[in-house]
Amino acid sequence: MSATTPIEAASTGPRRRPAISRLYPWYDSVWLDRYSQAKGIVAAVRPQALAAFIEAFRPLHTREDFSPVVLDRPLGDGELDEIRQVVAALEPTALDLHEARRFQRFVVQDHPAFTRLQERVAPLVGDVVGEPVEASYNFLSLYASGGVCPLHLDAPSAKWTFDLCIDQSVPWPIHFSRVQRWEEIESYARAGPGWEERVRDKPSLAFTPCVLQAGQAVVFSGSSQWHYRDPMPPAPGVRGCTLLFLHFIPRGTAQLVPPEHWASWFGIPELAAVGPECDT
């Protein structure tokens, strides 16, 4: 599959999620910004409800002893071939360009074939992480030769991620930290210049590289484990990496995750002032 528009010249297009939030400096931090804002509102207008509000989000926290799990061949050869056929048949108009500049990748959001696969994979992911899960969203990531994934944490809509390596020109490590508690994560508000280096160098986070081969997958908790990929290593010929990300949340939390639901969910009208997680 080739695109008619070079990735280097791609426009930013409509964003699915702002790069950073008001409070936190990493990509995909907007949900945490909304959660921090909501806690402040509850503390001001309904202080007696604050403890219950915080506790309601407990299912979205990740247990501290969890470590990423590599799955050697979670899909059969036939399923993997079907995925490659879907990728090969994609039209350029199907490609989302909103991460082309920062990540050097094209994205395909919630493709029907991958959504069906996600439903089939959900029981496997639930067994790996130790709790029943349901599908949240998915996307195909088509990295070009300049691919990079800056250090970040995902929103809880991606509490659990099944990251499948479909094809790659060169092994490309992804680095995971130990699980961090939300209280620790919130301490990075307005972290200032150099925050990435401080996170990477923090001994207690114990970053560990994970290298996948084509057909392998890793299950991790992106909302509580810092993760990043350095620029793609050099290799002869055309470089690239195709990854499929299937994101899951604990079963029964679909109405809890979106910030725009909190006012009605908790019966606190003032929470309507908290904006949605996404800007489109």
HELIX and SHEET records of a PDB file:
HELIX    1   1 ILE A    7  ALA A    9  5                                   3    
HELIX    2   2 VAL A   30  VAL A   45  1                                  16    
HELIX    3   3 PRO A   47  ALA A   49  5                                   3    
HELIX    4   4 LEU A   50  ALA A   56  1                                   7    
HELIX    5   5 ARG A   58  LEU A   60  5                                   3    
HELIX    6   6 ASP A   77  ALA A   88  1                                  12    
HELIX    7   7 PRO A   92  ALA A   94  5                                   3    
HELIX    8   8 ALA A  100  PHE A  103  1                                   4    
HELIX    9   9 PRO A  112  VAL A  129  1                                  18    
HELIX   10  10 PRO A  156  ALA A  158  5                                   3    
HELIX   11  11 TRP A  182  GLU A  186  1                                   5    
HELIX   12  12 TRP A  195  ARG A  200  1                                   6    
HELIX   13  13 PRO A  203  LEU A  205  5                                   3    
HELIX   14  14 PRO A  259  HIS A  261  5                                   3    
HELIX   15  15 TRP A  262  PHE A  266  1                                   5    
HELIX   16  16 PRO A  269  ALA A  273  5                                   5    
SHEET    1   A 6 VAL A  69  LEU A  71  0                                        
SHEET    2   A 6 ALA A 217  PHE A 220 -1                                        
SHEET    3   A 6 TRP A 160  GLN A 168 -1                                        
SHEET    4   A 6 CYS A 241  PRO A 250 -1                                        
SHEET    5   A 6 VAL A 133  TYR A 143 -1                                        
SHEET    6   A 6 ARG A 105  GLN A 109 -1                                        
SHEET    1   B 4 CYS A 149  HIS A 152  0                                        
SHEET    2   B 4 HIS A 227  ARG A 229 -1                                        
SHEET    3   B 4 ILE A 174  PHE A 176 -1                                        
SHEET    4   B 4 THR A 208  CYS A 210 -1                                        
END                                                                             
